[in-house]
Amino acid sequence: MLDEIKKNAKNFIPKPVTENDIIVFETTVGTFKAKFYNDAAPNHCLNFKKLANSGFYDGTRFHRVIPNFMIQGGDILSRDGNKNNDGTGSPGWTIDAEFNDIKHKRGVLSMARSSNPNSAGSQFFICVTDQPHLDGKYTAFGKVTDKIGIIDHIVNTPTEKKYVIETSLKSIPENENKENFIRLIHPNTKQVMFYKIPANREKTEYYREMINKLRSDNPVVPVIIKTVRVVNKDKS
């Protein structure tokens, strides 16, 4: 199924981006709109339109949400139900960097990438607050223009990391066998956190699962991108 989606996206030929184009994000928590900065990043804008209007983004999730920073989506692997590979997917091609003068202010859309500047593919992020340290290092290509409060709602969705921290125990109860617990270290405070191993779970397996969740900015309750479409604002 995923291969077919990628194939359809690759073969899809979008119409050129115009100043009347708007991006419509329909999610499970609401719909918001954005505009392109086509003059600043024409290749990225066209690539995004290609992916959006081919249906590539439909059913994907915002797999990374960090309060006071950004929300990230666009990974086709976020459709497969395996959160462990979220953030590693691509459409099968990359776009060379188009670093520009657009500032990474609140609401700005920019392309995610690896350490290679020319590795952007389909994953994008939206700044929830101003992020000047990203300026000139990531390709900004658009900005939210309507219902920006929805990205605030998304970024405040409880993550797996938050859930793990909030459900921890400060110590093992006196009447409990310590062998029935695992211990983790809080990533910020460095305090020890304890968790009772569920019945019928193997200790090492449970430990690895909880470690992965502690490192995860993935929402506990998925925020799904139902559709993303680039449409003419005069016809929307």
N, C-alpha and C positions, 0 to 999 in steps of 0.2 A: 504493500500500500504506500509506504513512504517513498519507495523508489519511483512509483508511478506519479506521485505528487511532484517529486523533483524533476522528473522527465517532462511533465506538463509545464512546469515553470520554465525550464530551459528552452522549450520550444515556443513559449508564448511571446508574441511580439507586441509590446504595448505602443499606444500612440505617444508621440512626443509630449513631454511635460510642458504645460502652459501655465501662465500666471493665474488662470482661472481654476486650476486644479486644487482640490482640497482632499485631505486624507480623512476618512471616517473610520474610527476604531469602535467597533461594537463589542463590548465585553460583558461578562456576567454580572458586573457591578455598574454598568452604565455605558453610555456612548459619548465619546468626545471627538473633537475634530482638530486638525492641524494643517499647517500650510508648508509648502516647500520653500527652501532657499535654493532655487534652481541655478541662479547665477553663480552661487558660491560652490556648489557641488553637483554639477549636472549629471555626472555618471552615477553618483549615488542616488540621486532623485529618480532617475530613470530605472535603475536597478530595483529600488523600492517599489515603484509603480508596477514593474514587471512581476515581482513576487506577490504583491498585494492582489492585483487584478487577475492573476492566474489561480488564486486560491491557496497559495503556499502557506500563508499565515493562519488560515482558518483552522480552528481547533487547537492551536498552540497555546501556550500559557506564559504568563509573566512568571518566570521561574526564579527570579532573583529580585528581592525587594530589600532595600537598605534605607531605613529612616534617615532623613536629613541628607540624603545623597541622591539615589535614583531608583528607577524600576527598569528591569531588563526583560526583553522577550524576543521572539522571532526564531527560536530554535525548534526545528522540525522534530527533534528527538523528544521534546516535551510532550509530544502526543502519545508516546508509547507506554506511558504508565510507569516507567523506570526513572525515578528521580535522580538516581546515581549518575546518569549520563547527561542530565540537563546541563546545557552550556557548552556541550562539545560538538553539536551538530552544525551542518552547513548545507547550502543548496547544491554544493558540488562545484562551485566556482568562487573566485574572490574578485574584489574590486580594488584597484590601486588607490592609495590615499589621495584625498583632495582636501588636505588641511587648509583652513581658510581663516578669515578674520571674524567669523561669527563667534560670539562669546557663549560659553556654556552657562547661560543663565537659566533660571527656573522656567521649565516648560520646553526647553530646547531638546530636539531629537538629534541623536548622534549615533554613529555606528560603532558597535563593539568590535574588538579585534584582539588578537594575541599580541605577543611581543613584536611580531613582524608588522610594521606599519601598513603593509599592503595585504593584510589578511582578512579584511572585512568581507562578510558574505551576506548573511541574512539577519543576524542578531543585531538588535538596536537597543538603545536605552533612552530614557527620558529623565532629564534632571528635575528633581523635586525642589532643590534649592540651587542657588548659584554655585558653580564649581569651576572657579577660574584656573585651578591647577590642570584642568583638562584642555584648556585653550591651546590650539595649535598642535595638539597631540592626537586628537580624535577628529573624525570628519563630522562636523555638525551639518545637518541637511534640512532641518525643519523646526517648527515650533508649534506647540499646542495653542490654539486660538479660541477654543470654546469648551466649557465644562472642565476647566483645569482642576477643579476640586476632586474629580474622579481619580486623578493620579495620587492625590493625598490619601484618598480612601485605600487605594491599592497598596501604597507604600507602608501603611499602618496595619496591613493584614498580618496577624501573628505568624511568625515563621517557625520552622522546625527547631531552629536554635533557641528561640524564645521559649517555646513549649518545653524543651528539655531542661532549660534553666529553671523555669517556674515550677516544674514538677519534681525537682530534686529534694533530697533530704539533707539536712545539715549534719546528721549523724545517724548511725545505725541504732535503732531502738534496743534497749537493754535485753529484752526478752527474745531477740532475734539472733539467728546464726549468721555471723559475718560472711560465711561462705556463700550465702544466698544473695549477696549484694555485689555490685560493681561500683567502682569509684571513678569519677571523672574530675577534671580540673576546670573551673570556670575560666573562660578565655581572657577575661578582663581583670577580674579581682584575684584570680589564682586560688580562690577558695576551693576546698574539696567538696564535691557533690556526690551523694550516694543514691543508688537506685536498686530496688529489689528486683531480682531476676524473675520474670513471669514463669509460671508453671509450664513445664514441657518445653522450655527454651534452654538451649545450650549456652553456657556462660560466655565463651569466646565469641560466639555468633552474636549474642545480644550486645556485648561490649562494642563490637565493630559497628553494629547498627546504630547504637547511640552516639558513638564517635562521629559517624557520618552526619547524623542529624545535628549534632552540636556545631558542625562546620557549615551547616546548610542555611542559606538565606531564602530557601524555597518556602512559599506559603504553605501552612498546614492545610488550609482550605483552598483549593486551586482557584486562581483567577484566570479564567479562560478567555482567550480572544476568539469570539465567535466568528467575526469577519473583519478584514481590513480591506477597504476599497478606496481607490482614488477616483473621484468623480468631478465633473464640472460644476462649480458652485452655482452657476446660473440654472442648472438643471436638477440640483439636489433638493 
